[in-house]
Amino acid sequence: MKRISIFLLGLVLLVFACSDEQENSSRDALDDASSGDAISGDTGQQKEDYAFIVNAAPDYKSATYSVMKISDRSVSKDKDVIFTDAVAKSYNDLIYVVNRLGADNITVLDPKKDFALVRQFSVGAGTNPQDVAVYKDKLFVSKQLSNTIEIYSTSDYSKTGGIDISKYADADGNAEPQDLLIYKDKLYLTVLRLDKNNFYAPTDKSYLLVIDPASSKIEKEIELGATNPFAGLALDAENERIFIAETGSYGANDGRIEFYSISSGFITQQIIPESEWGGDLNRIAYAKNRIFTVISDANFNTVLKSYDLVSSKMQTVYQANGFSIAGISVFDNSELYLCDRDSKKPGLRIFSVDDLGQKTTDPIDTGLPPVSLIFFKM
C-alpha cells in the first residue's frame, strides 16, 4: 500500500483541517469587522434560511465566520474571529463551533441574539475535538486524541458521561474517532484508526459504530471495506442509507464509497471504488440520487464530481485551479454550495443539484476564503 508523502499530508491537513489544527475561539472583533449588516433576533415572523460559513486566511493564521442570507445571498462578512481550525454544526437553534487541536474547546453561539456567546468550554487540552452531535439533552463530542466520546448536558454544558471506544484503538493507543451523525434515535460514529507515528497513515481497518444515544451503549460495529473514512458521512433519509467515504491511503486509489443500510443494519454491495472517482476522496454530499465528492488528483488538483446512482454516470461538475476546493454542502435538496479557496477568486459557488449547472457567475465573497459551511434557520 502506497504511503502518503509528507508534502501531500501537509496539504490535506491544512486545507481540509483533518486533525492537527484549530485555534482557540476568540470573541474579539476584527479590526475591519463585519462589512454586512448585523442580523437581528426573532421578530415573530416565519424563519428564514441562512448559511454559517467558516473562513480562514490562505496561510491559516487567522480565521473568521460569516453569515449569508440564502434568499438574497447577502453576506455579513467576517462577523467575528474564530480559531484557525474549526468546524460548525447547528442544533436546536444554536451554532456549535468545534475548535480543534490547540484550542480544544466548543463555542456555542445564539443566532437569534446576533450570535451572542452562550458558552465556551474546554473538552480537554490536547484532545483535538472533531465533531459534535445533539440528542435531546445530550451533547456528544468526538476527539481524535481521546478514546472517550464525551457527553455534556445541553442545559449547562457540564460533563455527564462518556462512551469508551478504547477497544478500537490501534498500536499508537488512539482509535481516532471522527464524524458523528444523529438519525432516528441512533448515533453513528466513524473510527479512523490512524498511525500518528507514521504521518497519520491508515492502519489495517476502520469502523462505523452504531450507538444508542439514550443509553450511550454501542449496539453494532461494522468493519469497513476500506480504511480511513476521513471524507465523511452523507445521509439519504428517503432511502434510509448512509454513504461512507473511505479515503484509504493518499495517492494509492485504495478507497471507496460504501452504503450502510439503516433498515438492514449491513453494508450493501453497491460500492464505488476510488479508482472510478479519479483521485483521493476528500469530501462527500448527497442529494436526489446523486453522490457529490471532492477529489484530489495525482497533481494535487481538486475536482467536484457527481455520480448518478440510477444511471451510474460519473460527471465532472467543477474543476478547480489547484488544491482549492474545501467544504461542500447541500441546501434544501436542490443546491450544492462549494467553498472555493482559489488564490485569485475565493468564495462560495452554487450549483444546481438537478442539472449540475453553476448558478453563480462569480464566487460569492465571504470575506476571508471559505473552508466549510452549514445551514440553519432563524
C-alpha positions as CSV (number, residue, x, y, z in Angstrom):
1,M,0.0,0.0,0.0
2,K,1.4,3.3,-1.1
3,R,2.4,5.7,1.7
4,I,1.4,9.3,1.7
5,S,4.2,11.8,1.2
6,I,4.9,14.4,3.9
7,F,4.1,17.1,1.3
8,L,0.7,15.8,0.4
9,L,-0.2,15.2,4.1
10,G,0.6,18.8,4.8
11,L,-1.7,20.0,2.1
12,V,-4.5,17.8,3.2
13,L,-4.2,18.8,6.9
14,L,-4.1,22.5,6.0
15,V,-6.9,22.7,3.5
16,F,-9.3,20.2,5.0
17,A,-8.5,20.6,8.7
18,C,-8.3,16.9,9.3
19,S,-6.5,16.5,12.6
20,D,-3.9,18.9,13.9
21,E,-5.2,22.4,13.5
22,Q,-7.6,24.9,15.0
23,E,-7.1,27.7,17.4
24,N,-8.8,29.0,20.5
25,S,-12.1,30.7,19.5
26,S,-11.7,34.4,20.2
27,R,-14.7,36.7,20.6
28,D,-12.7,39.8,19.8
29,A,-14.0,41.6,16.7
30,L,-11.8,42.0,13.6
31,D,-10.2,45.4,13.0
32,D,-12.1,45.6,9.7
33,A,-15.0,43.7,11.1
34,S,-18.4,42.8,9.5
35,S,-18.9,44.6,6.2
36,G,-22.6,43.3,6.3
37,D,-25.4,44.4,8.5
38,A,-25.9,42.8,11.9
39,I,-28.5,40.1,11.9
40,S,-31.4,40.7,14.2
41,G,-33.1,38.3,16.6
42,D,-36.5,36.7,16.5
43,T,-39.2,39.0,15.2
44,G,-42.1,36.5,15.3
45,Q,-42.0,36.2,11.5
46,Q,-41.5,33.0,9.6
47,K,-38.0,31.7,9.9
48,E,-35.6,32.3,7.0
49,D,-32.6,30.2,5.8
50,Y,-29.1,31.2,6.4
51,A,-25.6,29.8,6.0
52,F,-22.9,29.9,8.7
53,I,-19.6,30.0,6.9
54,V,-16.2,29.1,8.5
55,N,-13.4,31.1,6.8
56,A,-9.6,31.0,7.1
57,A,-6.8,33.1,5.7
58,P,-4.7,31.5,2.9
59,D,-2.0,30.7,5.4
60,Y,-4.5,29.6,8.1
61,K,-3.0,32.0,10.6
62,S,-6.4,33.8,11.1
63,A,-10.0,32.7,10.8
64,T,-13.5,34.2,10.9
65,Y,-17.1,33.2,10.4
66,S,-19.5,34.9,8.0
67,V,-23.3,34.6,7.7
68,M,-25.3,34.6,4.4
69,K,-29.0,35.1,3.9
70,I,-29.9,32.4,1.4
71,S,-32.9,34.3,-0.2
72,D,-30.8,37.2,-1.5
73,R,-27.3,35.9,-1.0
74,S,-26.4,38.9,1.1
75,V,-23.3,38.2,3.3
76,S,-22.4,39.6,6.7
77,K,-18.7,39.1,6.2
78,D,-16.1,38.3,8.9
79,K,-18.6,38.8,11.8
80,D,-16.1,37.6,14.3
81,V,-12.8,35.8,14.7
82,I,-12.7,32.1,15.5
83,F,-10.0,29.5,15.8
84,T,-7.9,28.7,12.7
85,D,-9.1,25.1,12.6
86,A,-12.8,25.0,13.3
87,V,-16.0,23.3,12.0
88,A,-19.6,24.1,12.9
89,K,-22.9,22.3,13.5
90,S,-26.4,23.6,14.1
91,Y,-28.8,22.0,16.6
92,N,-31.9,23.4,18.4
93,D,-31.4,27.0,17.1
94,L,-27.8,27.2,18.3
95,I,-24.5,27.1,16.5
96,Y,-21.8,24.8,17.9
97,V,-18.2,25.7,16.7
98,V,-15.8,22.9,17.3
99,N,-12.3,24.4,17.8
100,R,-9.7,21.7,17.3
101,L,-6.1,21.0,18.4
102,G,-4.6,24.0,20.1
103,A,-7.9,25.4,21.3
104,D,-9.7,22.1,22.2
105,N,-13.0,23.7,23.1
106,I,-16.6,24.1,21.9
107,T,-18.1,27.6,21.4
108,V,-21.9,27.8,21.5
109,L,-23.5,30.8,19.7
110,D,-27.1,32.1,19.6
111,P,-28.1,33.4,16.1
112,K,-31.3,34.9,17.5
113,K,-29.2,37.3,19.6
114,D,-26.8,38.3,16.8
115,F,-24.6,35.3,17.5
116,A,-24.0,36.1,21.2
117,L,-21.7,33.8,23.1
118,V,-23.8,31.3,25.0
119,R,-20.9,29.3,26.4
120,Q,-17.4,28.2,25.6
121,F,-16.0,25.2,27.4
122,S,-12.9,23.1,27.2
123,V,-13.0,19.4,26.2
124,G,-9.5,18.7,27.4
125,A,-6.2,20.2,26.4
126,G,-4.5,18.4,23.5
127,T,-7.6,16.1,22.8
128,N,-8.3,17.6,19.3
129,P,-12.2,17.6,19.1
130,Q,-13.5,16.7,15.7
131,D,-17.3,16.8,15.7
132,V,-20.4,17.2,17.8
133,A,-24.0,15.8,17.8
134,V,-27.0,16.6,19.9
135,Y,-29.6,14.1,21.1
136,K,-32.3,15.5,23.4
137,D,-30.4,17.0,26.3
138,K,-27.0,15.3,25.4
139,L,-24.1,16.8,23.5
140,F,-21.7,14.2,22.2
141,V,-18.2,15.2,21.3
142,S,-15.7,13.1,19.3
143,K,-12.0,13.8,20.0
144,Q,-9.2,12.4,17.9
145,L,-6.7,12.1,20.7
146,S,-9.1,10.6,23.2
147,N,-10.7,7.2,23.4
148,T,-13.9,8.6,25.0
149,I,-16.8,10.1,23.3
150,E,-17.6,12.7,25.9
151,I,-21.2,13.6,26.8
152,Y,-22.2,17.0,28.1
153,S,-25.5,18.4,29.3
154,T,-27.0,20.9,26.8
155,S,-28.5,22.9,29.8
156,D,-25.3,23.9,31.5
157,Y,-22.6,22.1,29.4
158,S,-21.3,20.1,32.3
159,K,-19.8,16.7,31.6
160,T,-22.3,13.9,32.3
161,G,-20.7,10.8,31.0
162,G,-18.8,9.2,28.2
163,I,-18.6,6.2,25.7
164,D,-15.4,4.2,25.9
165,I,-14.1,3.2,22.5
166,S,-10.6,2.2,23.6
167,K,-11.1,-1.4,22.3
168,Y,-10.9,0.1,18.8
169,A,-7.5,1.8,19.3
170,D,-4.6,0.8,17.0
171,A,-1.0,0.4,18.1
172,D,-0.5,4.1,18.8
173,G,-3.1,3.9,21.6
174,N,-5.8,6.0,19.9
175,A,-8.9,5.0,17.9
176,E,-9.1,8.4,16.2
177,P,-12.9,8.9,16.2
178,Q,-14.2,11.4,13.6
179,D,-17.7,12.1,12.3
180,L,-20.9,12.0,14.3
181,L,-24.4,11.7,12.8
182,I,-27.7,11.5,14.6
183,Y,-30.7,9.9,12.8
184,K,-33.8,8.3,14.2
185,D,-32.6,7.7,17.7
186,K,-29.3,6.3,16.7
187,L,-25.8,7.9,16.8
188,Y,-23.4,6.9,14.1
189,L,-19.6,7.4,14.5
190,T,-16.7,6.8,12.2
191,V,-13.5,5.4,13.8
192,L,-10.5,6.1,11.6
193,R,-7.6,4.2,13.3
194,L,-4.6,6.2,12.0
195,D,-1.0,5.7,13.0
196,K,0.2,9.1,14.4
197,N,3.8,7.7,14.5
198,N,3.6,7.2,10.7
199,F,2.3,10.5,9.5
200,Y,-1.2,9.5,10.4
201,A,-1.3,6.8,7.8
202,P,-4.3,4.4,7.9
203,T,-3.8,1.1,9.7
204,D,-5.4,-2.2,8.9
205,K,-9.1,-1.4,9.5
206,S,-11.6,1.3,10.2
207,Y,-15.2,1.1,11.6
208,L,-18.6,2.6,11.6
209,L,-20.2,2.3,15.1
210,V,-23.9,2.4,15.8
211,I,-24.7,3.8,19.3
212,D,-27.9,4.1,21.3
213,P,-27.7,7.8,22.4
214,A,-30.2,7.2,25.1
215,S,-28.2,4.5,26.9
216,S,-24.8,5.5,25.5
217,K,-24.2,1.9,24.6
218,I,-22.5,0.7,21.4
219,E,-25.0,-1.5,19.6
220,K,-23.2,-2.5,16.5
221,E,-19.7,-2.3,15.0
222,I,-19.2,-2.5,11.2
223,E,-15.7,-3.1,9.8
224,L,-15.5,-1.0,6.6
225,G,-14.3,-2.4,3.3
226,A,-11.6,0.2,3.1
227,T,-9.7,2.3,5.6
228,N,-9.7,6.0,6.8
229,P,-13.3,7.2,6.4
230,F,-12.0,10.8,6.7
231,A,-14.0,12.2,3.8
232,G,-17.2,11.9,5.9
233,L,-20.7,10.6,6.0
234,A,-23.8,11.6,3.9
235,L,-27.4,10.7,4.8
236,D,-30.0,9.6,2.4
237,A,-33.1,9.8,4.6
238,E,-35.6,8.9,1.9
239,N,-33.9,5.5,1.3
240,E,-32.6,5.2,4.8
241,R,-28.9,4.7,4.0
242,I,-25.7,6.3,4.9
243,F,-22.9,6.8,2.4
244,I,-19.4,6.4,3.9
245,A,-16.5,7.9,2.1
246,E,-13.3,5.9,2.8
247,T,-10.2,7.7,1.6
248,G,-7.7,4.9,2.4
249,S,-4.0,5.9,1.8
250,Y,-3.4,9.1,0.0
251,G,-2.3,8.6,-3.6
252,A,-3.0,4.8,-3.6
253,N,-6.5,4.6,-5.1
254,D,-7.5,2.1,-2.4
255,G,-10.5,4.0,-1.0
256,R,-14.2,3.6,-1.8
257,I,-17.7,4.8,-1.1
258,E,-19.9,2.2,0.7
259,F,-23.6,2.2,1.6
260,Y,-24.8,1.4,5.0
261,S,-28.5,0.3,5.1
262,I,-30.2,1.6,8.2
263,S,-33.1,-0.8,7.9
264,S,-31.0,-4.0,7.4
265,G,-28.0,-2.9,9.5
266,F,-25.5,-4.0,6.9
267,I,-23.1,-2.5,4.4
268,T,-24.7,-3.0,1.0
269,Q,-23.0,-4.5,-2.0
270,Q,-23.1,-1.3,-4.1
271,I,-19.6,0.1,-3.9
272,I,-17.9,2.8,-5.9
273,P,-14.1,2.3,-5.8
274,E,-11.8,5.3,-5.6
275,S,-10.3,4.4,-8.9
276,E,-13.6,5.4,-10.6
277,W,-13.5,8.8,-9.0
278,G,-10.0,9.5,-10.3
279,G,-8.3,10.6,-7.1
280,D,-8.4,10.7,-3.3
281,L,-11.8,11.2,-1.7
282,N,-11.8,14.4,0.4
283,R,-15.5,15.3,0.9
284,I,-18.9,13.8,0.3
285,A,-22.5,15.1,0.0
286,Y,-25.8,13.6,-1.3
287,A,-29.0,14.8,-2.9
288,K,-31.6,13.3,-5.3
289,N,-29.8,10.1,-6.1
290,R,-26.6,11.9,-6.7
291,I,-23.4,11.5,-4.7
292,F,-21.2,14.5,-4.8
293,T,-17.5,14.3,-3.9
294,V,-14.4,16.5,-3.8
295,I,-11.4,14.5,-5.0
296,S,-7.8,15.4,-5.3
297,D,-5.9,14.0,-8.3
298,A,-2.3,13.0,-8.7
299,N,-1.3,16.6,-9.5
300,F,-3.0,17.9,-6.3
301,N,-5.8,19.5,-8.2
302,T,-9.3,19.3,-6.5
303,V,-12.4,18.4,-8.6
304,L,-16.1,18.3,-7.7
305,K,-17.7,15.2,-9.2
306,S,-21.2,13.8,-9.3
307,Y,-22.2,10.2,-9.5
308,D,-25.8,9.3,-10.6
309,L,-26.9,6.2,-8.6
310,V,-29.7,5.5,-11.2
311,S,-27.7,5.8,-14.4
312,S,-24.2,5.0,-12.9
313,K,-23.0,8.1,-14.7
314,M,-19.9,9.9,-13.4
315,Q,-19.6,13.6,-14.3
316,T,-17.1,16.4,-13.5
317,V,-19.1,19.3,-12.2
318,Y,-16.3,21.8,-11.4
319,Q,-12.5,21.7,-11.9
320,A,-10.6,24.0,-9.5
321,N,-7.4,25.8,-10.0
322,G,-5.0,23.7,-7.8
323,F,-5.8,22.4,-4.4
324,S,-8.6,24.9,-3.6
325,I,-11.9,23.2,-3.1
326,A,-12.6,22.8,0.6
327,G,-16.1,22.0,2.0
328,I,-19.3,21.2,0.1
329,S,-22.9,21.2,1.5
330,V,-26.4,20.6,0.0
331,F,-29.1,23.1,0.7
332,D,-32.8,22.1,0.5
333,N,-32.0,19.1,-1.6
334,S,-31.7,21.5,-4.6
335,E,-28.5,23.4,-4.5
336,L,-24.9,22.4,-3.7
337,Y,-22.6,25.0,-2.2
338,L,-18.9,24.8,-2.7
339,C,-16.1,26.5,-0.7
340,D,-13.6,27.7,-3.3
341,R,-10.3,28.9,-1.8
342,D,-8.8,30.0,-5.1
343,S,-6.0,32.4,-4.6
344,K,-7.4,35.0,-7.1
345,K,-11.2,34.5,-6.7
346,P,-12.2,32.8,-3.5
347,G,-15.7,32.5,-2.3
348,L,-18.9,30.4,-2.5
349,R,-20.0,28.7,-5.7
350,I,-23.6,27.4,-6.1
351,F,-24.6,24.5,-8.4
352,S,-27.9,23.1,-9.3
353,V,-28.4,19.5,-8.0
354,D,-30.8,18.8,-10.9
355,D,-28.7,19.8,-14.0
356,L,-25.3,20.4,-12.3
357,G,-25.1,23.9,-13.8
358,Q,-23.4,26.7,-11.8
359,K,-25.8,29.3,-10.6
360,T,-23.1,31.8,-9.6
361,T,-21.4,33.8,-12.3
362,D,-18.6,34.7,-9.8
363,P,-18.0,33.2,-6.4
364,I,-19.8,35.0,-3.5
365,D,-17.4,36.9,-1.4
366,T,-17.3,35.7,2.2
367,G,-14.5,37.9,3.5
368,L,-11.7,35.5,4.2
369,P,-11.7,32.5,1.9
370,P,-14.4,29.9,3.0
371,V,-13.5,26.5,4.4
372,S,-16.9,24.9,5.3
373,L,-20.5,25.9,5.8
374,I,-23.7,24.7,7.4
375,F,-27.3,25.8,7.0
376,F,-29.7,26.9,9.7
377,K,-33.0,28.8,10.1
378,M,-33.6,31.9,12.1
